[in-house]
Amino acid sequence: TKDSKEALIHLENMIHTTKGENQIALLEILRLQPWPDVSGKLMELFEQTQNHRVKRQVIDVFEAWQAPSSIEPLIEKLCNRQFRDRVTDALVAHGEPALDILESRLYRETNRPVRVRIPHAIGRFEHQRAADILARHVGNENDGMVRYRIVRELERLKHDCDQLYIPQTPVQAAVEEQIDICYLYVNWELSLAKRPEPL
């Protein structure tokens, strides 16, 4: 309706024009009263503000909403060093829909800084479900860093839950391949070190 559109425009303007404690208060209202149509504006606010309290509050809003439209924007923030743990908590709060999208993006993600963080985010979900996803993917992973992160996350999951079932064949193959790559780098560095100085 016309009134709801005008209210949405007014709310979007308020998100960017209010400052300080008023902005925090507005975000708290949004946390309690979901309005997913402003998800894009909230992410713009997250990127633009230098106020860490505001950034945390934006993530809290998305966690409280648990709206499907919040999942993809949150995944984009996994590479934010300061807030990645809060972002991961918010994704876990979204449950199975977030896990499904994380699994999909583990296969197709082109933003490498985000992609290398996805295994850890997956590992924060239910142990066996997370282990199944990671073990299924590790054998097909071509990026050495992502493969390393998957193996490390599987190791952590196994440490946390000794009864966890992890198929050893793909994981062992990935570990051996990773070791081979490390040896190649070591040999390459040794070869460079042994080269004679130019005259």
Secondary structure, 3 states (H helix, E strand, C coil): CHHHHHHHHHHHHHHHHCCHHHHHHHHHHHHHCCCHHHHHHHHHHHHHCCCHHHHHHHHHHHHHHCCHHHHHHHHHHHHCCCCHHHHHHHHHHCCHHHHHHHHHHHHHCCCHHHHCCHHHHHHCCCHHHHHHHHHHHHCCCCCHHHHHHHHHHHHHHHHHCCCCCCCHHHHHHHHHHHHHHHHHHHHHHHHHHHCCCCC
